[in-house]
Amino acid sequence: MGINDNTVVFGAGDAWLTTRRIDGQFPDVNRLLPDSFEAEVDLPRAELRDVVRRAAVMAQRNAPLRLRFAEGELTVSPRARTSARRVSRFPPRTPGEPLEIGFNAEFLADGSTPSAPTRCG
C-alpha cells in the first residue's frame, strides 16, 4: 500500500489498484440517523426477500419497488414493463398511518440477506 498527496495505491501479487483520496469531511453518520422512529415494523426476512425478488422481475429497469404499509399488511408492487401489475402482500404488524415508499429492488434484496437486520424504522 502506498499513499501520496492525493492518491492511494494498493497492490497484491500482480494486481494493482490506484484511487484518489477524497477532499473534505465525511458526514457524521450518527447525525443522519434519528434517535427514535414513529413506527417500527418487524418483517420476516425470507418472505420479504422472496417478495422483493418476484416483484423485481416485473419492474422496469432501475425503477423503484413501491412498498405500502397499511391496514396490517405490506404491499410490494413494481412499476411494470407492461400495463399488468404484480402485487405481493403479506401480513406484518404495521402500526400508525399508511405509508408508501420506494426502494431500489437490488438494495432492498441485499438488505434482506441473513447478515442484514430485518427491522425497518
Buried (B, 14 or more C-beta within 10 A) or exposed (E): EEEEEEEEEEEEEEEEEEEEEEEEEEEEEEEEEEEEEEEEBEBBBEBBBBBBBEBBEBBEEEBBBBBBBEEEEBBBBBBBEEEEEEBBEBEBEBEEEEBEEEBBBEEBBEBBEEEEEBEBE
